[in-house]
């Protein structure tokens, strides 16, 4: 077994779970994953154990690994935690001007590219990276770490909602472009207001997708 083989298996399964290629309730076997990734079963077993420790899989001896579904209650918890942190960060990040606007351009461009290619999982990940930049700006390491701890589940939840409706991706893309415009214009009140409506719309789409 090599570390690189285990890392490849881990990356494949984790990305597939977060983007919805492996959906909640799917049962994965070591053999199937090994065939897809092109490695032996031993590094796959190591990868699955690691993902079980992260709460993404539940292992059943001699049967396989169950992708842990996101429950309605867990989705609500993610929505509430995200809203608390992003609402706190918005007024503190609003005055950062061109420095923050430039940083946000990279994930915004990634969102545009993934929307054009129809890659919902990658779009959701770029969306998440955009908001993490805003959360990190005020410099509260505890809240930033809390927000980062939501990453996997937040991407899963968002990708599920976006698969149900292409309109969700278009709305999110328009909002994110507007966020950058407001930062550049120094419109703090507008930025905070958009954060509020953006979170409300995201919550509505997520609830509607379940």
For each residue, the residues with C-beta under 8 A, 3 or more apart:
1: 5 6 40 42 43 46
2: 5 6 43
3: 6 7
4: 7 8
5: 1 2 8 9 37 39 40 43
6: 1 2 3 9 10 39 43 44 46 47
7: 3 4 10 11 47
8: 4 5 11 12 37 39 43
9: 5 6 12 13 33 34 37 39 43 44 46 47 48
10: 6 7 13 14 46 47 50 51
11: 7 8 14 15
12: 8 9 15 16 33 36 37
13: 9 10 16 17 22 28 33 47 48 51 57
14: 10 11 17 18 51 56 152
15: 11 12 18 19 21 121
16: 12 13 19 21 22
17: 13 14 20 21 22 51 56 57 67 152 156
18: 14 15 121 124 125 152 155 156 159
19: 15 16 120 121 122 124 125 155 159
20: 17 23 120 121 156 159 160 163
21: 15 16 17 121
22: 13 16 17 26 28 67
23: 20 26 67 69
24: 67 68 69 70
25: 66 67 69
26: 22 23 66 67
27: 63 64 65 66 67
28: 13 22 32 33 48 57 64 65 66 67
29: 32 33 64 65
30: 33 34 41 44 45 48 64 65
31: 34 35 41
32: 28 29 35 36
33: 9 12 13 28 29 30 36 37 44 47 48
34: 9 30 31 37 38 39 40 41 44
35: 31 32 38
36: 12 32 33
37: 5 8 9 12 33 34 44
38: 34 35
39: 5 6 8 9 34 43 44
40: 1 5 34 43 44
41: 30 31 34 44 45
42: 1 45 46
43: 1 2 5 6 8 9 39 40 46 47
44: 6 9 30 33 34 37 39 40 41 47 48
45: 30 41 42 48 49
46: 1 6 9 10 42 43 49 50
47: 6 7 9 10 13 33 43 44 50 51
48: 9 13 28 30 33 44 45 51 52 57 59 65
49: 45 46 52 53 59
50: 10 46 47 53 54
51: 10 13 14 17 47 48 54 56 57 65
52: 48 49 55 56 57 58 59 65
53: 49 50
54: 50 51 152
55: 52 68
56: 14 17 51 52 67 68 152
57: 13 17 28 48 51 52 65 66 67 68
58: 52 65 66 68
59: 48 49 52 64 65 66
60: 63 64 65 66
61:
62:
63: 27 60
64: 27 28 29 30 59 60
65: 27 28 29 30 48 51 52 57 58 59 60
66: 25 26 27 28 57 58 59 60
67: 17 22 23 24 25 26 27 28 56 57
68: 24 55 56 57 58
69: 23 24 25
70: 24 74 75 153 156 157 160
71: 74 75
72: 75 76 210
73: 76 77
74: 70 71 77 78 153
75: 70 71 72 78 79 157 206 207 210
76: 72 73 79 80
77: 73 74 80 81
78: 74 75 81 82 150 153 154 157
79: 75 76 82 83 157 202 203 206 207
80: 76 77 83 84
81: 77 78 84 85 146 150
82: 78 79 85 86 131 147 150 154 199
83: 79 80 86 87 199 203
84: 80 81 87 88
85: 81 82 88 89 135 143 146 147
86: 82 83 89 90 131 134 135 147 195 199
87: 83 84 90 195 196 199
88: 84 85 92 138 143
89: 85 86 92 93 134 135 137 138 143
90: 86 87 93 94 134 191 192 195 196
91: 94 188 192
92: 88 89 137 138
93: 89 90 96 100 134 135 137 138 183 191
94: 90 91 182 183 187 188 191 192
95: 186 188
96: 93 99 100 101 137 183
97: 100 101 183 184 186
98: 101 102 184
99: 96 102 103
100: 93 96 97 103 104 133 134 137 183
101: 96 97 98 104 105 180 183 184
102: 98 99 105
103: 99 100 106 133
104: 100 101 107 108 130 133 134 176 179 180 183
105: 101 102 108 109 180
106: 103 109 110
107: 104 110 111 126 127 129 130 133 176
108: 104 105 111 112 126 130 176 177 180
109: 105 106 112 113
110: 106 107 113 114 122 126 129
111: 107 108 114 115 123 126 127 130 172 173 176
112: 108 109 115 116 173
113: 109 110 116 117
114: 110 111 117 118 119 120 122 123 126
115: 111 112 118 123 169 170 173
116: 112 113
117: 113 114 122
118: 114 115
119: 114 122 123
120: 19 20 114 123 124 159 162 163 169
121: 15 18 19 20 21 124 125 155 159
122: 19 110 114 117 119 125 126
123: 111 114 115 119 120 126 127 159 162 169 172
124: 18 19 120 121 127 128 155 158 159 162
125: 18 19 121 122 128 129 155
126: 107 108 110 111 114 122 123 129 130
127: 107 111 123 124 130 131 158 172 176
128: 124 125 131 132 151 154 155 158
129: 107 110 125 126 132 133
130: 104 107 108 111 126 127 133 134 176 179
131: 82 86 127 128 134 135 147
132: 128 129 135 136 144 147 148 151
133: 100 103 104 107 129 130 136 137
134: 86 89 90 93 100 104 130 131 137 179
135: 85 86 89 93 131 132 138 143 144 147
136: 132 133 139 144
137: 89 92 93 96 100 133 134
138: 88 89 92 93 135 143
139: 136
140: 143 144
141: 144 145
142: 145 146
143: 85 88 89 135 138 140 146 147
144: 132 135 136 140 141 147 148
145: 141 142 148 149
146: 81 85 142 143 149 150
147: 82 85 86 131 132 135 143 144 150 151
148: 132 144 145 151
149: 145 146
150: 78 81 82 146 147 153 154
151: 128 132 147 148 154 155
152: 14 17 18 54 56 155 156
153: 70 74 78 150 156 157
154: 78 82 128 150 151 157 158
155: 18 19 121 124 125 128 151 152 158 159
156: 17 18 20 70 152 153 159 160
157: 70 75 78 79 153 154 160 161 206
158: 124 127 128 154 155 161 162 202 206
159: 18 19 20 120 121 123 124 155 156 162 163
160: 20 70 156 157 163 164 206 209 210
161: 157 158 164 165 168 202 205 206 208 209
162: 120 123 124 158 159 165 166 168 169 172 205
163: 20 120 159 160 209
164: 160 161 168 205 208 209
165: 161 162 168 169 205 208 209
166: 162 169 170
167: 170 171
168: 161 162 164 165 171 172 205
169: 115 120 123 162 165 166 172 173
170: 115 166 167 173 174
171: 167 168 174 175 201
172: 111 123 127 162 168 169 175 176 198 202
173: 111 112 115 169 170 176 177
174: 170 171 177 178
175: 171 172 178 179 194 198 201
176: 104 107 108 111 127 130 172 173 179 180
177: 108 173 174 180 181
178: 174 175 181 182 194
179: 104 130 134 175 176 182 183 191 194 195 198
180: 101 104 105 108 176 177 183 184
181: 177 178 184 185
182: 94 178 179 185 187 190 191 194
183: 93 94 96 97 100 101 104 179 180 186 191
184: 97 98 101 180 181
185: 181 182 190
186: 95 97 183
187: 94 182 190 191
188: 91 94 95 191 192
189: 192 193
190: 182 185 187 193 194
191: 90 93 94 179 182 183 187 188 194 195
192: 90 91 94 188 189 195 196
193: 189 190 196 197
194: 175 178 179 182 190 191 197 198
195: 86 87 90 179 191 192 198 199
196: 87 90 192 193 199 200
197: 193 194 200 201
198: 172 175 179 194 195 201 202
199: 82 83 86 87 195 196 202 203
200: 196 197 203 204
201: 171 175 197 198 204 205
202: 79 158 161 172 198 199 205 206
203: 79 83 199 200 206 207
204: 200 201 207 208
205: 161 162 164 165 168 201 202 208 209
206: 75 79 157 158 160 161 202 203 209 210
207: 75 79 203 204 210
208: 161 164 165 204 205
209: 160 161 163 164 165 205 206
210: 72 75 160 206 207
